[in-house]
C-alpha cells in the first residue's frame, strides 16, 4: 500500500475508524492540495486527483453510508453506438432521444422505478454535484443536472443512466461521462461491430477495469455471419484483462421508434433483472464493485502521493536554489572582507590620513599609570579623521552587502526562470524579485552600525593587553576598533601599493597590544558576528521567494505522508 521508505511515517491508530469516516478523511486529504508546479505527468496527476474525489463523492461515500440504495447502471460509449436505443428498449418506451444528429443525448437521462424516484431526486446522495429535474424535461434542459424519468418496467432498486457520449463535441459531456463512470455500481460499455477496435473504446474499458467497476460489454450491430468479429472482440477482452466482464451481442436489426426489437436486448434485460431482483446477486454486485474500487485505492492513492512528492521535490529544489544563491553571496562577501579589496578608494584614503598624520599615535597614550583612562576617550568627541574612517568603512561594507544581495536576487530569478516550475511562479508578478527589497538598505545600515559597536565592545571586554605593553600604553577603544576592522578586512594583502610602509601597521600594532592568541580570538568572533548579521539579512531577503512558494499552494512535506496515513487508515477500516 505504501512504499517501504514511508512506512516509518505512518502512525498506527489504536482504534480503527469506521469505513465512512476513513473514506471521508481520505477525501479531505486528497482535496487539500493542488498540483501547482509544472512537471512531467502533472496533468495526469490532476486528472487522477479529480477522479478520486469524484469517485469518493459520487459512489463510495453514498454507497457505504446507504448500502440499500438503488443500484446505478451507467451506459456509456462513443457517439452513435446505440446507448439511448438500448435504454429505450430495456425500458420499453422512448425515454432518451435517438436520431442521426449527434450528440442526441444533451442532458443525462436517469430512468428508475417510480418507488425509487424520490431517492434519486434527492441531491444529497449519488452524484451530489448534479441538479435534478423530474422528467420528461424539455429539450432545452442541458448542463450539470439529471433528468429523472420513471418507468414501471424497470425493477425496483435499479436505475439506468444514459450517459453523454465520451467523444462528444461538447467538452462538458466528456467530464460528465467520466464522473458517471466513477459513480456506477455497474458500467455497461456499448460499442459496435464497426468500431469495437477504436482506441477510445479500450481506454474506457481499461479505466473501468482499473476503477474496479462491475462491467458489462455490449457489441451491437453485428452483421449476420459476424462470428469472426465476435470471436476477435472476445479475444481482445481477454488480452486486456477483461474476460470477467459480462458480454452481450446485439445483431444488426431494424430500429423503430427509437427502440430495438425487444428480443434483441433480452440477455441484457435478464442480466440486469437478476442483479437487482436477487438479493444475493445484488449484494454481490455491491460487494464486488465496492471492493474493487477500494482495491484500486491501494495503488491509485500512493501513486498520487508519489506525484505529490514530485511537487515537494520541486519545491525543495526551488528553495535550495534560493539558499544556494544567497550562500554564494555570503561566501563572496567573506572573501571580499578578507582579501583587502574592500580597502580601496575612500577607505584607503581615510586610513592613510588617519595612520599617517599622527591621529593613530595619539590614540595610544604613552605613559605609566594611564591604563585606567581607556574609557575616558569615549566620553569625548572623536577626532574628525576617526569619524571619517569609521564612516568610510561603514559605507564600503554597506555597499558590499547591498551588491551581494542584488546579485543573489538576480541569480535566484535566473535559476527559477530556467526551470518551467520556477518560471510559472514568477510569471505575472508585480513585485520585482530580481532586485533587493526596498527596505534592505535601512536594515543593512542598522546591521553594519551594530557590528561596528560590537567590535568596540570586543576591544573593551576582551582586548586585554599584554602585561609588558600595558605598563606603558593605554588606548582609545573606538580608534583601536577601527584598526581591528582594517586588519580584518585584509589591509596589506591586496595589490594596492601603500605609501610609507604602513601596510603592516594594523597587524603589528594589534599583535603588540593584545598578543597573537587574544587577537585571533577577537578576530574570529568579529568575523562570525559579521557573517551572522549578513546571513540574517540574506535570509530575510530569501523569505520573499519562500513566500512566493508558500503563497502558490505547493504542497509541503507533510502532504504525501498524510495521504499514506489516510490510505493506511482506510485499509484498517476495511
TILUM-928184 format. One record per residue (C-alpha): x, y, z. Coordinates in nm, 2 decimals, m for minus. Layout:
<mifis>
+--------+--------+--------+
:     c1 :     c2 :     c3 :
+--------+--------+--------+
:      X :      Y :      Z :
...
+--------+--------+--------+
</mifis>
This chain:
<mifis>
+--------+--------+--------+
:     c1 :     c2 :     c3 :
+--------+--------+--------+
:   0.00 :   0.00 :   0.00 :
:   0.28 :   0.25 :   0.09 :
:   0.64 :   0.25 :  m0.01 :
:   0.88 :   0.09 :   0.25 :
:   1.06 :   0.42 :   0.29 :
:   0.74 :   0.58 :   0.41 :
:   0.63 :   0.31 :   0.65 :
:   0.80 :   0.47 :   0.94 :
:   0.60 :   0.79 :   0.90 :
:   0.27 :   0.61 :   0.93 :
:   0.11 :   0.61 :   1.27 :
:  m0.09 :   0.31 :   1.37 :
:  m0.43 :   0.41 :   1.50 :
:  m0.52 :   0.25 :   1.83 :
:  m0.89 :   0.23 :   1.73 :
:  m0.98 :   0.18 :   1.36 :
:  m1.21 :   0.44 :   1.21 :
:  m1.55 :   0.34 :   1.07 :
:  m1.53 :   0.29 :   0.70 :
:  m1.72 :   0.60 :   0.61 :
:  m1.51 :   0.82 :   0.84 :
:  m1.19 :   0.67 :   0.69 :
:  m1.32 :   0.75 :   0.34 :
:  m1.42 :   1.10 :   0.44 :
:  m1.08 :   1.16 :   0.59 :
:  m0.91 :   1.03 :   0.27 :
:  m1.13 :   1.25 :   0.06 :
:  m1.03 :   1.56 :   0.27 :
:  m0.66 :   1.47 :   0.23 :
:  m0.69 :   1.43 :  m0.14 :
:  m0.88 :   1.76 :  m0.18 :
:  m0.64 :   1.95 :   0.05 :
:  m0.37 :   2.03 :  m0.21 :
:  m0.32 :   2.13 :  m0.57 :
:  m0.07 :   2.04 :  m0.83 :
:   0.07 :   2.38 :  m0.88 :
:   0.41 :   2.34 :  m1.04 :
:   0.47 :   2.24 :  m1.40 :
:   0.63 :   1.90 :  m1.41 :
:   0.62 :   1.58 :  m1.62 :
:   0.29 :   1.39 :  m1.56 :
:   0.13 :   1.68 :  m1.37 :
:  m0.18 :   1.69 :  m1.59 :
:  m0.23 :   1.31 :  m1.54 :
:  m0.19 :   1.36 :  m1.17 :
:  m0.46 :   1.64 :  m1.17 :
:  m0.69 :   1.41 :  m1.35 :
:  m0.62 :   1.13 :  m1.11 :
:  m0.69 :   1.36 :  m0.81 :
:  m1.02 :   1.47 :  m0.95 :
:  m1.12 :   1.11 :  m1.04 :
:  m1.05 :   1.00 :  m0.69 :
:  m1.26 :   1.29 :  m0.54 :
:  m1.54 :   1.22 :  m0.78 :
:  m1.54 :   0.85 :  m0.70 :
:  m1.54 :   0.92 :  m0.33 :
:  m1.82 :   1.18 :  m0.36 :
:  m2.03 :   1.01 :  m0.62 :
:  m2.01 :   0.65 :  m0.53 :
:  m1.80 :   0.53 :  m0.23 :
:  m1.93 :   0.76 :   0.04 :
:  m2.30 :   0.74 :  m0.06 :
:  m2.28 :   0.37 :  m0.11 :
:  m2.11 :   0.30 :   0.22 :
:  m2.35 :   0.52 :   0.41 :
:  m2.65 :   0.36 :   0.25 :
:  m2.59 :   0.01 :   0.13 :
:  m2.95 :  m0.05 :   0.05 :
:  m2.96 :   0.24 :  m0.20 :
:  m3.07 :   0.15 :  m0.56 :
:  m2.81 :   0.02 :  m0.80 :
:  m2.69 :   0.26 :  m1.06 :
:  m2.62 :   0.11 :  m1.41 :
:  m2.44 :   0.36 :  m1.64 :
:  m2.44 :   0.30 :  m2.01 :
:  m2.16 :   0.47 :  m2.19 :
:  m1.98 :   0.46 :  m2.52 :
:  m1.89 :   0.66 :  m2.82 :
:  m2.12 :   0.87 :  m3.04 :
:  m2.38 :   0.66 :  m3.23 :
:  m2.30 :   0.33 :  m3.05 :
:  m2.67 :   0.29 :  m2.96 :
:  m2.68 :   0.36 :  m2.59 :
:  m3.00 :   0.56 :  m2.60 :
:  m3.16 :   0.30 :  m2.83 :
:  m3.07 :   0.02 :  m2.58 :
:  m3.20 :   0.22 :  m2.28 :
:  m3.53 :   0.28 :  m2.46 :
:  m3.55 :  m0.09 :  m2.55 :
:  m3.48 :  m0.20 :  m2.19 :
:  m3.75 :   0.04 :  m2.06 :
:  m4.00 :  m0.04 :  m2.33 :
:  m4.06 :   0.32 :  m2.43 :
:  m3.88 :   0.62 :  m2.58 :
:  m3.73 :   0.80 :  m2.28 :
:  m3.40 :   0.90 :  m2.44 :
:  m3.36 :   1.08 :  m2.77 :
:  m3.22 :   0.90 :  m3.07 :
:  m3.15 :   1.01 :  m3.42 :
:  m2.90 :   1.10 :  m3.68 :
:  m2.79 :   1.43 :  m3.52 :
:  m2.50 :   1.39 :  m3.28 :
:  m2.49 :   1.40 :  m2.99 :
:  m2.85 :   1.32 :  m2.93 :
:  m2.83 :   1.30 :  m2.55 :
:  m2.79 :   1.66 :  m2.44 :
:  m2.87 :   1.60 :  m2.07 :
:  m2.80 :   1.28 :  m1.87 :
:  m3.12 :   1.07 :  m1.85 :
:  m3.17 :   0.85 :  m1.55 :
:  m3.46 :   0.61 :  m1.56 :
:  m3.58 :   0.44 :  m1.24 :
:  m3.88 :   0.26 :  m1.08 :
:  m4.14 :   0.51 :  m0.95 :
:  m4.08 :   0.39 :  m0.59 :
:  m3.71 :   0.50 :  m0.62 :
:  m3.78 :   0.84 :  m0.78 :
:  m3.77 :   1.03 :  m0.45 :
:  m3.43 :   0.88 :  m0.37 :
:  m3.28 :   0.98 :  m0.70 :
:  m3.43 :   1.33 :  m0.68 :
:  m3.26 :   1.39 :  m0.35 :
:  m2.93 :   1.58 :  m0.43 :
:  m2.77 :   1.46 :  m0.11 :
:  m2.70 :   1.11 :  m0.24 :
:  m2.52 :   0.98 :  m0.55 :
:  m2.38 :   1.25 :  m0.78 :
:  m2.44 :   1.53 :  m0.53 :
:  m2.29 :   1.78 :  m0.76 :
:  m2.57 :   1.75 :  m1.02 :
:  m2.91 :   1.91 :  m1.00 :
:  m3.22 :   1.71 :  m1.05 :
:  m3.51 :   1.77 :  m1.29 :
:  m3.82 :   1.55 :  m1.30 :
:  m3.88 :   1.41 :  m1.65 :
:  m3.99 :   1.43 :  m1.91 :
:  m3.79 :   1.75 :  m1.95 :
:  m3.78 :   1.99 :  m2.24 :
:  m3.51 :   1.96 :  m2.49 :
:  m3.36 :   2.29 :  m2.37 :
:  m3.26 :   2.13 :  m2.05 :
:  m2.88 :   2.09 :  m2.06 :
:  m2.59 :   2.12 :  m1.82 :
:  m2.49 :   1.96 :  m1.49 :
:  m2.83 :   1.82 :  m1.40 :
:  m3.00 :   1.48 :  m1.42 :
:  m3.34 :   1.43 :  m1.59 :
:  m3.51 :   1.17 :  m1.37 :
:  m3.76 :   0.95 :  m1.56 :
:  m4.00 :   0.69 :  m1.41 :
:  m4.07 :   0.35 :  m1.55 :
:  m4.27 :   0.06 :  m1.41 :
:  m4.09 :  m0.17 :  m1.65 :
:  m3.76 :  m0.14 :  m1.45 :
:  m3.74 :  m0.34 :  m1.14 :
:  m3.73 :  m0.16 :  m0.80 :
:  m3.38 :  m0.09 :  m0.68 :
:  m3.23 :  m0.05 :  m1.03 :
:  m3.17 :   0.27 :  m1.23 :
:  m3.03 :   0.32 :  m1.58 :
:  m2.83 :   0.62 :  m1.67 :
:  m2.78 :   0.71 :  m2.04 :
:  m2.45 :   0.90 :  m2.02 :
:  m2.35 :   1.16 :  m2.28 :
:  m2.11 :   1.04 :  m2.55 :
:  m1.75 :   1.01 :  m2.44 :
:  m1.63 :   1.15 :  m2.77 :
:  m1.89 :   1.43 :  m2.78 :
:  m1.81 :   1.76 :  m2.94 :
:  m1.91 :   1.92 :  m2.62 :
:  m1.63 :   1.94 :  m2.36 :
:  m1.87 :   1.92 :  m2.06 :
:  m2.00 :   1.59 :  m2.19 :
:  m1.66 :   1.43 :  m2.15 :
:  m1.65 :   1.54 :  m1.79 :
:  m2.00 :   1.41 :  m1.72 :
:  m1.92 :   1.07 :  m1.88 :
:  m1.60 :   1.04 :  m1.66 :
:  m1.79 :   1.14 :  m1.34 :
:  m2.08 :   0.89 :  m1.42 :
:  m1.83 :   0.61 :  m1.46 :
:  m1.69 :   0.69 :  m1.12 :
:  m2.04 :   0.67 :  m0.97 :
:  m2.16 :   0.35 :  m1.13 :
:  m2.23 :   0.02 :  m0.95 :
:  m2.24 :  m0.14 :  m1.29 :
:  m2.09 :   0.01 :  m1.60 :
:  m2.21 :  m0.11 :  m1.95 :
:  m1.99 :  m0.02 :  m2.24 :
:  m2.18 :  m0.01 :  m2.57 :
:  m1.98 :  m0.03 :  m2.89 :
:  m2.04 :  m0.15 :  m3.25 :
:  m1.90 :  m0.42 :  m3.47 :
:  m1.76 :  m0.14 :  m3.69 :
:  m1.59 :   0.05 :  m3.41 :
:  m1.50 :  m0.20 :  m3.13 :
:  m1.13 :  m0.18 :  m3.21 :
:  m1.12 :   0.20 :  m3.17 :
:  m0.86 :   0.32 :  m2.91 :
:  m1.12 :   0.53 :  m2.73 :
:  m1.33 :   0.21 :  m2.65 :
:  m1.03 :   0.04 :  m2.49 :
:  m0.93 :   0.35 :  m2.30 :
:  m1.28 :   0.34 :  m2.15 :
:  m1.27 :  m0.03 :  m2.08 :
:  m0.92 :   0.00 :  m1.92 :
:  m1.05 :   0.28 :  m1.70 :
:  m1.35 :   0.08 :  m1.59 :
:  m1.13 :  m0.21 :  m1.51 :
:  m0.88 :   0.00 :  m1.32 :
:  m1.15 :   0.17 :  m1.12 :
:  m1.30 :  m0.16 :  m1.01 :
:  m1.64 :  m0.13 :  m1.16 :
:  m1.86 :  m0.43 :  m1.23 :
:  m1.86 :  m0.44 :  m1.61 :
:  m2.08 :  m0.54 :  m1.89 :
:  m1.99 :  m0.50 :  m2.26 :
:  m2.24 :  m0.48 :  m2.54 :
:  m2.13 :  m0.54 :  m2.90 :
:  m2.41 :  m0.41 :  m3.12 :
:  m2.49 :  m0.40 :  m3.49 :
:  m2.32 :  m0.73 :  m3.55 :
:  m2.40 :  m0.84 :  m3.91 :
:  m2.53 :  m1.18 :  m4.00 :
:  m2.24 :  m1.42 :  m4.00 :
:  m2.03 :  m1.20 :  m3.78 :
:  m1.90 :  m1.48 :  m3.56 :
:  m1.54 :  m1.39 :  m3.65 :
:  m1.60 :  m1.03 :  m3.53 :
:  m1.74 :  m1.16 :  m3.21 :
:  m1.45 :  m1.40 :  m3.16 :
:  m1.20 :  m1.13 :  m3.22 :
:  m1.37 :  m0.90 :  m2.98 :
:  m1.38 :  m1.17 :  m2.71 :
:  m1.01 :  m1.23 :  m2.76 :
:  m0.93 :  m0.86 :  m2.72 :
:  m1.12 :  m0.86 :  m2.40 :
:  m0.92 :  m1.15 :  m2.27 :
:  m0.59 :  m0.99 :  m2.38 :
:  m0.68 :  m0.67 :  m2.19 :
:  m0.76 :  m0.85 :  m1.87 :
:  m1.14 :  m0.80 :  m1.92 :
:  m1.25 :  m1.16 :  m1.96 :
:  m1.46 :  m1.13 :  m1.64 :
:  m1.69 :  m0.87 :  m1.80 :
:  m2.04 :  m0.98 :  m1.89 :
:  m2.05 :  m0.99 :  m2.27 :
:  m2.36 :  m0.94 :  m2.49 :
:  m2.41 :  m0.94 :  m2.87 :
:  m2.69 :  m0.75 :  m3.04 :
:  m2.73 :  m0.83 :  m3.41 :
:  m2.79 :  m0.58 :  m3.68 :
:  m3.16 :  m0.52 :  m3.69 :
:  m3.43 :  m0.26 :  m3.76 :
:  m3.47 :   0.03 :  m3.52 :
:  m3.83 :   0.16 :  m3.48 :
:  m3.95 :   0.44 :  m3.26 :
:  m3.60 :   0.47 :  m3.11 :
:  m3.61 :   0.10 :  m2.99 :
:  m3.48 :  m0.24 :  m3.10 :
:  m3.70 :  m0.54 :  m3.12 :
:  m3.75 :  m0.65 :  m2.76 :
:  m3.58 :  m0.99 :  m2.81 :
:  m3.26 :  m0.82 :  m2.92 :
:  m3.20 :  m0.70 :  m2.57 :
:  m3.33 :  m1.00 :  m2.38 :
:  m3.00 :  m1.11 :  m2.25 :
:  m2.91 :  m0.77 :  m2.12 :
:  m3.25 :  m0.74 :  m1.96 :
:  m3.22 :  m1.07 :  m1.78 :
:  m2.87 :  m0.99 :  m1.65 :
:  m2.98 :  m0.66 :  m1.51 :
:  m3.30 :  m0.81 :  m1.36 :
:  m3.10 :  m1.09 :  m1.20 :
:  m2.87 :  m0.83 :  m1.04 :
:  m3.15 :  m0.62 :  m0.89 :
:  m3.42 :  m0.88 :  m0.81 :
:  m3.19 :  m1.14 :  m0.65 :
:  m3.09 :  m1.02 :  m0.31 :
:  m2.77 :  m1.23 :  m0.30 :
:  m2.68 :  m1.12 :  m0.66 :
:  m2.74 :  m0.75 :  m0.58 :
:  m2.53 :  m0.78 :  m0.26 :
:  m2.26 :  m0.95 :  m0.46 :
:  m2.25 :  m0.67 :  m0.72 :
:  m2.23 :  m0.41 :  m0.45 :
:  m1.96 :  m0.60 :  m0.27 :
:  m1.77 :  m0.67 :  m0.59 :
:  m1.78 :  m0.31 :  m0.71 :
:  m1.72 :  m0.15 :  m0.37 :
:  m1.43 :  m0.39 :  m0.30 :
:  m1.29 :  m0.35 :  m0.65 :
:  m1.29 :   0.03 :  m0.62 :
:  m1.13 :   0.02 :  m0.27 :
:  m0.87 :  m0.22 :  m0.40 :
:  m0.77 :   0.03 :  m0.67 :
:  m0.71 :   0.29 :  m0.39 :
:  m0.42 :   0.07 :  m0.27 :
:  m0.22 :   0.18 :  m0.58 :
:  m0.40 :   0.49 :  m0.70 :
:  m0.36 :   0.69 :  m0.38 :
:   0.01 :   0.60 :  m0.33 :
:   0.07 :   0.68 :  m0.70 :
:  m0.10 :   1.02 :  m0.64 :
:   0.12 :   1.07 :  m0.33 :
:   0.43 :   0.99 :  m0.54 :
:   0.33 :   1.27 :  m0.77 :
:   0.28 :   1.50 :  m0.47 :
:   0.63 :   1.40 :  m0.36 :
:   0.75 :   1.52 :  m0.71 :
:   0.59 :   1.86 :  m0.63 :
:   0.75 :   1.86 :  m0.29 :
:   1.09 :   1.78 :  m0.45 :
:   1.04 :   2.07 :  m0.70 :
:   0.95 :   2.30 :  m0.41 :
:   1.26 :   2.18 :  m0.22 :
:   1.48 :   2.23 :  m0.53 :
:   1.35 :   2.59 :  m0.59 :
:   1.40 :   2.67 :  m0.22 :
:   1.76 :   2.52 :  m0.25 :
:   1.82 :   2.75 :  m0.55 :
:   1.74 :   3.04 :  m0.32 :
:   1.96 :   2.92 :  m0.04 :
:   2.25 :   2.84 :  m0.29 :
:   2.23 :   3.19 :  m0.44 :
:   2.24 :   3.37 :  m0.11 :
:   2.51 :   3.13 :   0.03 :
:   2.72 :   3.22 :  m0.27 :
:   2.67 :   3.58 :  m0.20 :
:   2.77 :   3.53 :   0.16 :
:   3.08 :   3.34 :   0.06 :
:   3.18 :   3.62 :  m0.18 :
:   3.13 :   3.87 :   0.10 :
:   3.36 :   3.66 :   0.32 :
:   3.63 :   3.67 :   0.06 :
:   3.59 :   4.04 :  m0.01 :
:   3.62 :   4.12 :   0.36 :
:   3.95 :   3.92 :   0.38 :
:   4.15 :   3.99 :   0.07 :
:   4.18 :   4.37 :   0.10 :
:   3.96 :   4.45 :  m0.19 :
:   3.73 :   4.65 :   0.04 :
:   4.01 :   4.88 :   0.13 :
:   4.02 :   5.09 :  m0.18 :
:   3.93 :   5.44 :  m0.28 :
:   3.77 :   5.64 :   0.01 :
:   3.86 :   5.38 :   0.27 :
:   4.22 :   5.36 :   0.17 :
:   4.25 :   5.74 :   0.17 :
:   4.09 :   5.78 :   0.51 :
:   4.31 :   5.51 :   0.66 :
:   4.62 :   5.67 :   0.52 :
:   4.50 :   6.01 :   0.65 :
:   4.44 :   5.85 :   1.00 :
:   4.76 :   5.65 :   1.02 :
:   4.99 :   5.90 :   0.86 :
:   4.90 :   6.22 :   1.04 :
:   4.96 :   6.12 :   1.40 :
:   4.60 :   6.05 :   1.49 :
:   4.68 :   5.68 :   1.53 :
:   4.97 :   5.76 :   1.76 :
:   4.76 :   6.00 :   1.96 :
:   4.50 :   5.73 :   2.01 :
:   4.77 :   5.54 :   2.21 :
:   4.87 :   5.74 :   2.52 :
:   5.22 :   5.67 :   2.63 :
:   5.30 :   5.69 :   3.00 :
:   5.30 :   5.48 :   3.31 :
:   4.98 :   5.47 :   3.51 :
:   4.74 :   5.58 :   3.23 :
:   4.59 :   5.24 :   3.16 :
:   4.29 :   5.33 :   3.37 :
:   4.19 :   5.60 :   3.12 :
:   4.09 :   5.37 :   2.84 :
:   3.72 :   5.45 :   2.87 :
:   3.76 :   5.83 :   2.91 :
:   3.83 :   5.89 :   2.54 :
:   3.48 :   5.76 :   2.45 :
:   3.33 :   6.05 :   2.65 :
:   3.49 :   6.30 :   2.42 :
:   3.40 :   6.37 :   2.06 :
:   3.61 :   6.15 :   1.83 :
:   3.86 :   6.32 :   1.61 :
:   3.74 :   6.41 :   1.26 :
:   3.97 :   6.16 :   1.09 :
:   3.84 :   5.88 :   1.32 :
:   3.48 :   5.97 :   1.23 :
:   3.57 :   5.99 :   0.86 :
:   3.74 :   5.65 :   0.86 :
:   3.46 :   5.49 :   1.05 :
:   3.20 :   5.63 :   0.80 :
:   3.41 :   5.52 :   0.50 :
:   3.44 :   5.17 :   0.64 :
:   3.07 :   5.16 :   0.71 :
:   2.98 :   5.29 :   0.37 :
:   3.21 :   5.04 :   0.19 :
:   3.07 :   4.75 :   0.39 :
:   2.71 :   4.85 :   0.33 :
:   2.78 :   4.88 :  m0.05 :
:   2.94 :   4.54 :  m0.05 :
:   2.64 :   4.38 :   0.13 :
:   2.39 :   4.55 :  m0.10 :
:   2.58 :   4.44 :  m0.41 :
:   2.59 :   4.08 :  m0.28 :
:   2.21 :   4.09 :  m0.21 :
:   2.14 :   4.23 :  m0.56 :
:   2.35 :   3.96 :  m0.73 :
:   2.19 :   3.69 :  m0.52 :
:   1.84 :   3.81 :  m0.61 :
:   1.93 :   3.82 :  m0.98 :
:   2.07 :   3.47 :  m0.96 :
:   1.76 :   3.33 :  m0.80 :
:   1.54 :   3.47 :  m1.06 :
:   1.77 :   3.35 :  m1.34 :
:   1.77 :   3.00 :  m1.19 :
:   1.40 :   2.99 :  m1.15 :
:   1.33 :   3.12 :  m1.50 :
:   1.55 :   2.84 :  m1.63 :
:   1.30 :   2.58 :  m1.49 :
:   0.94 :   2.56 :  m1.60 :
:   0.81 :   2.54 :  m1.24 :
:   1.00 :   2.84 :  m1.13 :
:   0.91 :   3.04 :  m1.44 :
:   0.55 :   2.97 :  m1.38 :
:   0.57 :   3.11 :  m1.02 :
:   0.74 :   3.42 :  m1.14 :
:   0.50 :   3.49 :  m1.43 :
:   0.28 :   3.80 :  m1.39 :
:   0.43 :   3.90 :  m1.05 :
:   0.42 :   4.28 :  m0.99 :
:   0.70 :   4.26 :  m0.73 :
:   1.05 :   4.28 :  m0.88 :
:   1.22 :   3.99 :  m0.72 :
:   1.54 :   4.03 :  m0.92 :
:   1.64 :   4.32 :  m0.71 :
:   1.70 :   4.36 :  m0.34 :
:   1.40 :   4.46 :  m0.13 :
:   1.32 :   4.83 :  m0.08 :
:   1.38 :   4.81 :   0.30 :
:   1.72 :   4.63 :   0.28 :
:   1.93 :   4.95 :   0.27 :
:   1.79 :   5.06 :   0.60 :
:   1.84 :   4.71 :   0.76 :
:   2.20 :   4.70 :   0.62 :
:   2.28 :   5.04 :   0.77 :
:   2.15 :   4.93 :   1.11 :
:   2.33 :   4.59 :   1.09 :
:   2.67 :   4.75 :   1.00 :
:   2.65 :   5.01 :   1.27 :
:   2.56 :   4.75 :   1.52 :
:   2.86 :   4.54 :   1.41 :
:   3.10 :   4.84 :   1.45 :
:   2.97 :   4.89 :   1.80 :
:   3.02 :   4.52 :   1.86 :
:   3.39 :   4.55 :   1.76 :
:   3.44 :   4.84 :   2.01 :
:   3.27 :   4.63 :   2.28 :
:   3.51 :   4.34 :   2.20 :
:   3.81 :   4.57 :   2.24 :
:   3.67 :   4.69 :   2.58 :
:   3.58 :   4.35 :   2.72 :
:   3.82 :   4.11 :   2.56 :
:   4.11 :   4.31 :   2.44 :
:   4.34 :   4.25 :   2.74 :
:   4.67 :   4.40 :   2.65 :
:   4.99 :   4.21 :   2.71 :
:   5.12 :   4.30 :   3.06 :
:   5.45 :   4.42 :   2.93 :
:   5.28 :   4.67 :   2.69 :
:   5.01 :   4.77 :   2.94 :
:   5.27 :   4.92 :   3.17 :
:   5.34 :   5.19 :   2.91 :
:   5.03 :   5.21 :   2.68 :
:   4.66 :   5.28 :   2.71 :
:   4.44 :   5.33 :   2.40 :
:   4.12 :   5.48 :   2.26 :
:   3.87 :   5.20 :   2.22 :
:   3.69 :   5.34 :   1.92 :
:   4.02 :   5.42 :   1.73 :
:   4.16 :   5.08 :   1.80 :
:   3.83 :   4.92 :   1.69 :
:   3.88 :   5.08 :   1.35 :
:   4.24 :   4.94 :   1.34 :
:   4.10 :   4.59 :   1.41 :
:   3.84 :   4.64 :   1.13 :
:   4.11 :   4.74 :   0.88 :
:   4.32 :   4.44 :   0.98 :
:   4.02 :   4.21 :   0.95 :
:   3.95 :   4.34 :   0.60 :
:   4.30 :   4.23 :   0.49 :
:   4.49 :   4.55 :   0.48 :
:   4.82 :   4.49 :   0.31 :
:   4.71 :   4.17 :   0.14 :
:   4.58 :   4.34 :  m0.18 :
:   4.79 :   4.46 :  m0.47 :
:   4.74 :   4.82 :  m0.37 :
:   5.07 :   4.99 :  m0.30 :
:   5.06 :   5.16 :   0.04 :
:   5.28 :   5.45 :   0.09 :
:   5.51 :   5.49 :   0.38 :
:   5.54 :   5.12 :   0.45 :
:   5.22 :   5.13 :   0.66 :
:   5.07 :   4.81 :   0.51 :
:   5.16 :   4.60 :   0.82 :
:   5.07 :   4.87 :   1.08 :
:   4.73 :   4.71 :   1.18 :
:   4.88 :   4.36 :   1.23 :
:   5.19 :   4.47 :   1.41 :
:   5.00 :   4.71 :   1.64 :
:   4.73 :   4.46 :   1.72 :
:   4.97 :   4.18 :   1.79 :
:   5.18 :   4.41 :   2.01 :
:   4.89 :   4.52 :   2.21 :
:   4.69 :   4.20 :   2.25 :
:   4.91 :   3.91 :   2.17 :
:   4.85 :   3.66 :   1.89 :
:   4.61 :   3.44 :   2.08 :
:   4.38 :   3.72 :   2.20 :
:   4.39 :   3.88 :   1.86 :
:   4.29 :   3.55 :   1.69 :
:   4.00 :   3.51 :   1.93 :
:   3.87 :   3.86 :   1.88 :
:   3.91 :   3.84 :   1.50 :
:   3.72 :   3.51 :   1.49 :
:   3.44 :   3.65 :   1.70 :
:   3.42 :   3.97 :   1.49 :
:   3.41 :   3.77 :   1.16 :
:   3.15 :   3.53 :   1.30 :
:   2.93 :   3.82 :   1.42 :
:   2.95 :   4.00 :   1.08 :
:   2.87 :   3.68 :   0.90 :
:   2.58 :   3.61 :   1.13 :
:   2.44 :   3.96 :   1.08 :
:   2.48 :   3.95 :   0.70 :
:   2.34 :   3.59 :   0.69 :
:   2.03 :   3.71 :   0.87 :
:   1.99 :   3.99 :   0.62 :
:   2.02 :   3.75 :   0.33 :
:   1.78 :   3.50 :   0.50 :
:   1.53 :   3.78 :   0.52 :
:   1.58 :   3.86 :   0.16 :
:   1.53 :   3.49 :   0.07 :
:   1.20 :   3.49 :   0.26 :
:   1.05 :   3.68 :  m0.03 :
:   1.10 :   3.38 :  m0.26 :
:   0.97 :   3.14 :   0.02 :
:   0.66 :   3.35 :   0.03 :
:   0.61 :   3.30 :  m0.34 :
:   0.63 :   2.92 :  m0.29 :
:   0.41 :   2.92 :   0.02 :
:   0.15 :   3.15 :  m0.14 :
:   0.13 :   2.94 :  m0.46 :
:  m0.02 :   2.65 :  m0.27 :
:   0.26 :   2.40 :  m0.35 :
:   0.21 :   2.10 :  m0.11 :
:   0.47 :   2.06 :   0.16 :
:   0.65 :   1.75 :   0.30 :
:   0.36 :   1.66 :   0.53 :
:   0.11 :   1.62 :   0.24 :
:   0.22 :   1.28 :   0.10 :
:   0.27 :   1.15 :   0.45 :
:  m0.09 :   1.24 :   0.53 :
:  m0.21 :   1.07 :   0.21 :
:  m0.02 :   0.75 :   0.30 :
:  m0.16 :   0.77 :   0.66 :
:  m0.52 :   0.81 :   0.53 :
:  m0.47 :   0.52 :   0.29 :
:  m0.34 :   0.30 :   0.58 :
:  m0.64 :   0.40 :   0.79 :
:  m0.87 :   0.30 :   0.51 :
:  m0.71 :  m0.04 :   0.49 :
:  m0.75 :  m0.09 :   0.86 :
:  m1.12 :   0.03 :   0.84 :
:  m1.19 :  m0.23 :   0.57 :
+--------+--------+--------+
</mifis>
